[in-house]
């Protein structure tokens, strides 16, 4: 049904045309026939959609928007035009569409509007029982464009992509104070902290279902979730059913503390990232709740209420892993409950994460590992404390709190493989034999229960782990410092050589202007091939597989591109049987914008044979038409990335909208050689920074821990020079 009254913003025009906002502004100034604003304000004008599309078509600008971006725009126009139906109807339709073949979905998009509406209503009604508290589905003629876009999005990008678009508006308008998404690497770490294999897992604050999805990928077959936000509960239910169709999925919409939907459930494990800092959590009406076996939580201690809620739903011996703010470990109001958790043996470990591991990004969060005591079980004499924050500093060198970091992008720039390895290695060694656990100075330390039960019961890992640094051997630490300093000197020399290279000159009085083409246009012309990894549960075009899957030593992730490292991802976590295999000369671009480090690089020998990660786009150029380094340099440029990015909280790159100058191959190679030197300069700078951070950390730790002594000669020279601060 045509909607001639639909209006779009300049930002939406840029996404439709696949250009930057600046280009749209230039069109408005330079072309008298550009459509005049039909609404809005002088500072935020709106334009008639059909007039804009006609103007773009007259100049050969076909739509460069991805299916998910088309769905996002269509949904906004649907709301603007008075389209019917609540969001749960569209969520149900995603679940139904994911069960269809690509051919069936294409056929649905080609139906006349009236037939499409009837078809969609039948599809959604067939799976209505799957979504918590769903109202009866009723689509109308005005919904046809949105339904068509949804079917296309599920066909081309998978059900999970469509779900994310559907939930955006409702989540942005919700009052979800203190509720945050859990980054995938953190969810994986939390799930791996649960020993052995488990069948049933509960998440009482499940949000979009990230933790339960991770548990499902690790073999859990009974998934129970609850969330106070209906949109989150519905999205979680559909997402989990797409991911694990063989699992038993039960999700409810209600406040877990006030209205526990699973009062009799005893699960093998609990995973939870609860809301933080909530004072109105039900303290007064829940004062005599039987879940408070370790003491009634204070009004300011909602997090300790979640801890006890998790323990109450565990089978004896079962484990719970919760992500909590650092104040939970030391606030005076929680001392009595913390003391009882330690005394009873329910608290097994507290693991400090680096700042930026998850929202809120300015806080260093902690992972608490708990185990429900077993009647007659072994006595637990100690608690493990791990501080990954200081150790992760070198791997995350260059990560800042600048405004350029959006959403979870700083999390993506962390050394997650290193953080995960430190946490899991210490936890496994501790669980194998707590009494014999030796720990690692400054990183992991087991503290006796008696030593923890003082007046404050402060469970902050940094405080307790630092106390163990004095156990380090002075000779070993001195040798480690010397070796690291030698590496730093070599890195500084290499950086100097790289910085001294000159392979460019001024362009003249004015900057060079480019005639460009989008990556989609180049792909259609055969100059390059666009490949991606389709997650399990999603449907991608057959050509997305990139050929037969080969055995690979690892998975190349977005973090690897940012850090300049080789492939570090685990193939078991890829969740796809159709991941492309990377070849030398492929151009790899991070799919999520933010953090420090490059957005793109050319695959070398160390990358060849690795599998493509979920959040990386692969551009495979025809070497007879495109130089790989030239392509990488322009694809990863800040302005290009900004113009091709979409999203609100997390910015995602739409690969087909990236633009490339049209230059002869010989000229491309000259640019490519310059970009290769830029890449080498950045890599040497990153290496030198990491080594400088590591050297400084070892020196500071050795001096404060008593293993290293300052030079007497240096002190005398300093005094003679008159540089004393006194």
N, C-alpha and C positions, 0 to 999 in steps of 0.2 A: 504494500500500500504506500504510494508516494506520500512523503511528508514535506511539502514545499515550505512549510513554516519552520522547519528545523534550522537551527542556527549553530554556528561553530565559532570557536575562538581562533586567534592567530596561531596559537600553539597547536591546535588540532589541524589547522591547514598545513602547518609545517610537517606534521606526522603523516598526513594523507599524501602530500607531495614528496616526502622523503628529503626535505631540505631543512636548513636551520631557520630559527626564528628571524635572524637577520636577513635572510633571503626573502622571506615573506614581507618584511618591512620595506626592502628595496623594491619589490614588485608594487607595493602600494604607492610608493613615491614616483616610480619611473613609468608606470603603465596607466594611462588615463582610463583604459577600459577595464581595469581591475574592479571587481564588484565593490560597490559602496557599502559601508556598514548598514545593516538593517535593524540594528538594535544595540543594546549595551550602553556603554558610556564612552566619552572621548578617550579615557585612559585604557578602557577594556572593551573595545568594540566587538560586536558579533556580526557574522556574515551569513547570508543565506547559503545553505549547504549546496543546493542544486546549482545556484549561480556560480559558486566557487568551482564545483566539479566541471561545469561546462567550460569555464575559463581555462582551467588546467588542461582539459582535454583538447582545447583549441591550440594549445602550445605543446602538445605531445607529452604532458606529464601524467603518466598513469599512476595509479595508487601504489605507493611503496610501503604501505602499512602492513604489518604482520597480521595474521588472523586474530591474535589476541588483542592487538591494538584496534582492529576493526570492531571487535566485539565491545571493547571499552567505549569507543566513540558511539557505537550504535545504542548501547545501554543508556548513555547520557541523553542522546537524542530521544530515546524511547520515553525517558522520564520527562523530558521537556515537552514532548508531544502528548503526554497524558496516557501513555501505555499502561495496560492493566497488569495485574498479577503480582504476587509477592515473590521475594527472592527464592523462597524454598521451592517454588515451581520450577525455576530455572536450574536450581541445584539438582532436583530430581531428574530433570532432563539431561543434565551432564552424565549422571549415573546410567541412565538408559542409553544415551548415545554412545557411551564408551563400550557398550556391549554389541554395537553394530559394526559391520565391516565398513571399510572405506567406501566401497561401492554403494552400500545402502545409505551412508551419510551424504554422499554426493547426490544420490537420487532425491533425498529429502530436501536438499538446498534448491533443487530445480522444480519443486512443486509450486503450483499457483498459491497465492497467499492463503486463501480459504482452506485449501487442502493441507497446506503446511501447518496451519494452526490446529486443525483437527488431528493430524498425525502426531504433532508434538504433545497434544493433550493426552492422547492414548499412551504415548511412550512414558510420560511423567506419571500418569495414574498407575501404570503397571508396577512401579517401584515405590509407591507412596509410603508403604510401611517401613521403609528403610530410614527415613529421616525423622528425628525427634520433633514431635508437636507440629507436624506439617499440616497446613490448612488445605482444604480441597483445591486442586489445581484448576484454574480457569484462565486460559489464554484467549485473547481477542484479536481482531484483524490488525489493530495497531501494533501488535507484538511481532508481526511476521518478520520484519527486518532483523530484530534481535534474535529470533529463533533461528533464522537462516545463518546469521553470523556465529551463533553458538555451535550449530552443527558443523560449520566449516572449521571453527577453532578446535573442536574435539578431534575432528578428522586429521588436521594438519599438525597440531601441537600437543594433543593429548588432553585428557580430562583434567589433569592437575593444573594446567595452564588456564583452562576455562574457569576452574574453581577459584583461582587466585583473583581473576578479574571480577567475578561475581561478588566476592567478599569485600573488595576494596572500599566501596562507598559506605557500606554498613559499618565496617570496622572503624573507618575514619570518623564517623559520626557517633560512635558508641562512647559510653563513659567507662571504658575499661581501664580505670586508674590502677597503675601498678602491674598490669598484665603485659608480658613481653614475649615476642617470638623466641624460640630456641634455635640458634644456628645449628646447621646439620652436623658440623664436626663436634660440637659440644654435646648434642644429642647422642652421637655415636659413642663418645667417651662415657657418658652416663650409663648407657645401656651395657657397655662392656665391663663396667664396674660390678655388675651383678654376676656372681660366680655361676659357672655351669650353664645349663640350658633350662629355660623355664617355659611353662605352657600358658599360664594365665598372668596377665599384667594389667594393672589399674593405673590410670592417670586421673586423679580427681580434679585437676585444673588443666584439661587437655588442650585448650586453645584450638589451633588448627590441626592437631593430631601428630605433630612432628615426633614426639617421644614414642608414642604408640606405634607409629609407622616404623621407626627404627627397631623397636622390639619385634615387630612382625617380620622384618627382614632378617632378624637373628633367630627366628624359629617359633616365636610365640603364636599360639593359635586361638587363644581366647583374649580378646581385647576389650577392656571396659574403660569408658571415658565419661567424664562429666565436666560441664563448664557452665558458668552462670550466664554467659552470653548465648542466646539461642542461635545466632548466626554462626558462632564458633562451633557449637555442638553439631549443627547441621553440616557445616563444611567438613568437620572432622569425620563424621559418619560416612559421608560420600567419599572423601579422600581415602579412608581406610578400606572401604569396600573395593575401590578401584585398585588399590595397591595389593591387597591380600584377599582376593575373592573367596579363597578356601577357608579363611578364618571366620570365627564367630565374633561379630562386631556388635557391641551394645554401647550406645552413647546416649546420655540423658542431658537435658538442659535444666539446670538448677544449681543453687549455691551448695557446694559439697559440705561446708561446715554447718550451715543452718538446715539444709534439707538433703541429707545423704541419700542418694538414689540407690545405693547398694549396701544397706545396713547389715545384711547377713553375709556379704561376700568376704571370703578368705582367699586372697590371691597368692601366687608364688612370688610376685615381686610388685613393687610400686615405683613408678618413675614420675617425677613431678617438678614443674617449674611454677610454683604458686605465685600469686600476686604479693607484692611487697608493701610494707608500711600501711596496711589497712587497719584503721582503728575500729571501724564499725563492722566487725566481723562476727558479732553475736556473743560477746563476752558475758553480758548480763543474763541472757536467756539460756546460755549453755553452761552456766556455772557448775551444774551437777551432772554434766554429760559423762557417761561411763568411758568415753574415749580418753579422758584425762588421767590415765594410769600413772603418769609421771609427775603430776601436779597440775593445778589449774593455771593455764597461761594468763599472764597479765594482759591488761587491755592493750598495751603497746607491743605485745608479743604474738601477733597473728601467725608469724612464721613457725613458732613453737606449737601452735595449735595444728598447723598443717603437718608438722613432724609427727605428732601423736595420732592424728587422723590416719596417716600412712601406716604407722605401726599397728594400729587397731585393725587394719585390713590385711595384715600379713599372716600367713601360716607360720607356726613356730619354726624358727630357723630361716624364714624368708627374709629377703633383703629389700630395703627401700633406698633410693638415691634421689636426693632433692637438691635443687639449685637455690641457694639462699644468699641474702645480702650479708656482708661481713659483720654488721652490727649484731646479728643473731648470736655470734660467738662470744660477745663480751658485754652486752648491755646488762646493767645491774638488775633490771626488772626480771630478767630471765634466769638469774643465777640458780634458783631452787630447782627449776625444771632441768636445766643443764646438768646440775649435780646428780640428779636422779637418773638421767640418761647415761651418764658416765658410770655411776655406782652399779647400776643394774647390768651393764655390759651391752645396752642397746646401741650406743654410739660406737662405731668401729673405726671411722676415719673422717677427717676433715681435710679437704684439698683446696688450697687457695689457687685461684685462676688469675691470669694476667689482667690488668685493666684493659677493657675493650673486648673481652671474650664474648660478651653478650650485653644487650641492653639492660639497664642504663650503662652507656659506654664509659662513663667517668668513674665507675665503681669496680673494684676488684672483687668479683663474686666468689662464693665458696660452694663446693660440692660436699654435702654431708652424706656419708654412707652409714646406714643403720641396719641392724639385724634384730628381729624379734627373738628375745631369749627363749630357749627351749627348756621345759621343765627337766631338771636333772642334767642339763647340758654342761659343757665345759666352762670353767671359770675364766672370765676374760679379764686379764690383769693390766692391759695397756690399750691405748688408743693411738692410731697412726695419724701423723700430721705430715702433709706434703705441701711444700711451697713451690709451685711452678712459676710464680710471677717473676722472681728475679732471674731464674734460669731462662725464661722465655724472652728476656729483654734483648739478647743478642740476635735471636731469630727474628724479632719484630723491629729491629733497628730501623728507624725512619718512620715508624708509625707515630702519628701525632694526633692531637686533639683539634686539629684545624677544622674550619667549616666545610672543607672539601669532603669530609667523611660523612656519608649518609647511611642511615639504617644500620645494617650489620656489616658494612663494608670494612670497618676496622677489624672485626672478627676474622674476615677473610684474609687479612694481611698478617695475622699471627702465625707463628711457627706451630701449627696444630699438630703435625706429626711429633715434634719434640715434646710439646706439652702432654700429649696423650701417652707417649712412651714413658715419660718420667712418672706420671701418675699411675699407670697400669703396672709398670715394673715394680714400683714400691708396694703397691697394693697386693700384687700376687705374692711377692716375697714375704710380706707380712702375714697374709692368710695361710701360707704354707706352714710357717712356724713362727708365731708371734714372739715366743720367748727367745728365739735365736736371731731375731731380726736385728741387723746391725745398722741399717739406714745409710744415708749418704749425707755427709756434713753440709749444712746449708740448704739441703733439698728435702730430705725425709728423715723423720725421727719418731720413734715409738716412745710415748711418755706413759709412765705407770699411772694407774688409776689413783693411787694414794697421792701422787704428786700433783694431780689435777684438782683434787678436792680441797682447795684452799678457800679463802674468803670471797674470792671473785669468780672462780671457775672460768677463767678466760681461756677460750678454746681457739684463739687466733693462731693459725699455723705459723705466720712469720715470726711471732714472738717465741714460739716453742722450738721452731726449727733452727733459728739463729743461735739458740743456746747450745746447739750441738756442733757448731762450727769449730769450737775450740778443740774438738776431737781429731781434727785433720792433722796429718803428719807434716811438720814444718819443712822437712827436706823434700817431700813429694810436692807440696804446694809451691816451693821455690822453683823446682824443676819445671813445673807446669807453667809458671809465670814466665820463665826464661824462654820456653818453647813458643809460647803465644806471642811474646814480644818480638821474637825473630820473624815469625810469620807476619806480624804487623809491619815490620820494616820492609819486608819483601813486597807486601801489598801496597805500601805507600810508594815504593819505587815504581811499581807497575802503573799506579794511578798517575804519577807524574808524567810517565811516557805517554799514556793515553790522553791526558789533558793537553799535552804539547802538540798533538797532531792537528794540522790545519788542512781542511778539505772543502772549504767554502769561501765565498767572497760576497760582497754586498751586491744586491740586485740592481742598484742604481737609484734614481730619484724616486721611483715608485715601486711598490711590491708587485711581484708577478701575479697576474690573474690566470686562473685555470679554467679550461673547459673540461668538465668532469662527467662521469657516468656513475650510477649506483652499482653496488656489488651485484644486485639482482639483475641489472641490465647486462653486466659482464658475464654473469653465469648463463643468462639466456643466450648470449652470443658465443658461448663455449670457451671464453678466455680463462675462466676459473670454475671450480666446483665448490659449492657450499655444502659442508657436512656438519652434522651434529649428532649427539647421542640422545636417543629417545628413551626416557625412563620407562621402566616396567609399568604397565598399566596405561601408557600412552600409546597413541597410534601415529606413526609417522609414515611418510611416503617410502616406498620400497627403496628408492635411490638413496635415502638417508643413511643406509647401513654402511655404505662405503666398501662393499664387498664382504667376503667371509671374515669372520672374527678370527684373529690369530692369537696364539698364546703370547701374552705380554708380561714383562717383568713388573710393570706398575701402571698406574693411571696418572696422566698429566692433568693437574688441577689448575684452577685460576690462581691459587696461592703460589704454585710453582712459577707461574709467569711473573707474578708480582715480586717474588723473592729472587728470581733468577736461578732457581735450583732445577735439578733434574726431576723426573717424574717421581712423586712420593705417595700418590694415592693407592689405596688398597683395592684390587680388582673385586674382592668380595663385597665391597660397599657400592659398586657401580650401579647395581639394580637394572642392568640392561644386557640383553644378549646380542645387541646390534651396534655396539660401540665401534666407530671407525678406528682403524689402526693408523697411527701417525707415521708419516714417511719424511725423510730428509727433504727440506725445501718447502714443507707445508707452512702456512702462516697461521699462527694461533692467536686468538684474540679473547681476552677475558669477557665473559658475558655479564658480569656485575661490575658496575662503576664504583670507584671509591678506593680509599687507601692510597698508599704510596707505591712506587715501583711502576714499571711499564705496563701498558695495556695490551701490547702485542709483541710477538717475537717470531723469528723464523726457526723452525725445528732443525736441530742438528743431529749428529750421530747419537748423542746421549738420549735423545727423545725418540729415535726411530724404533718402531716396534711397540711403543707404549700405546695404551688405549686412551681415547679422548674422554676427558672428564665431562660431567654433566653441565658444568658452568663454563665451558670453553667452546668457542666457535672455530671451526677449521676452514680455511680458505686454501684450496689446492690450485695454484696457478698453472696455466700452460706455459712452460719455460720459453716457448717460441714467441709468446705474446706479452708475458708479464714477468718482470724481475721480482723475485721473492722479497728481497730487502726493500726495494722501492715500495712494494705493496704493503709490507709491514709498517714502514715509516709513515705512510699516509693513513692507513687504517687506524693506527693507534694515536693519531694526533688529537690533542685535547678538543679542538673545535669540531672535528669529525665525530668523535665519540659523543660530545654533547648534543650534536644535531640528530644523532641516531638513537638517543636514549629515551626511554619511557619509564613511567612509574612515579609513585609519590614518595613512599618511605625508602624503598630500595630501587635504584636506577638500573635498568636492564638494557643492554645493547641489542637493537634490532639489526642483525648483520646485513640484511639486504639493503638497508638504507644508508650504509656507509658509502662514501663517495671517493672516487679515485681519479686523478688527473689523466687525461688521454695524451700520452706522450710516446714518441718513437722508442723502440726498445733500447737503442744505444743511449739515449738520454736517460731512460729509466735506470740503466746500469750505473750511470754517474751518480744519480741520486741514491741508488741502492748502496753504493760503496760508502757514501757519506753517512747514511743511516747505520751502516754496519759499525763505523767508528763511534757513532753516538751510543750505540748499544754496548760496545766494549767499554766506553768511558763510564756508563752507568753501572755495568757489572763490576768494574774495578772499584768504583766508589762504594757500592754496597758491600763488597768483600772487606774493604779497608774499615768501613764503619763497624761491621760486625766484629772484626778482630779488635778494634779500639775499645768497643764496649766490653768485650770479654776480658781484655787485658786490664781495663780499669776495675772491673768487678772483682777479678782475682786479687789485684793489688789491695783494693779497699778491704776486701774480706780478710786477707792475710794480715794486714796491719791491725784491724780492729779485733781479729781473733787471736792475736799474739803469736802467730806463726812466722811473720815477717817483721823485721826491725828496720826503722829508717836509718839511712846512711849518716854516720857521724860527720864525715867530710862534707856532705851536702848541707848539713845543718850549719856547719861553721862558715861555709861560703855564703850561705843565705844571711847569716848574721853580719858578716863583714860588709855585705852589699847594702846594708841599711834598709832592707825590704821588710823588716818586721812590721806586722800590723799594729804593734803597740808603739 
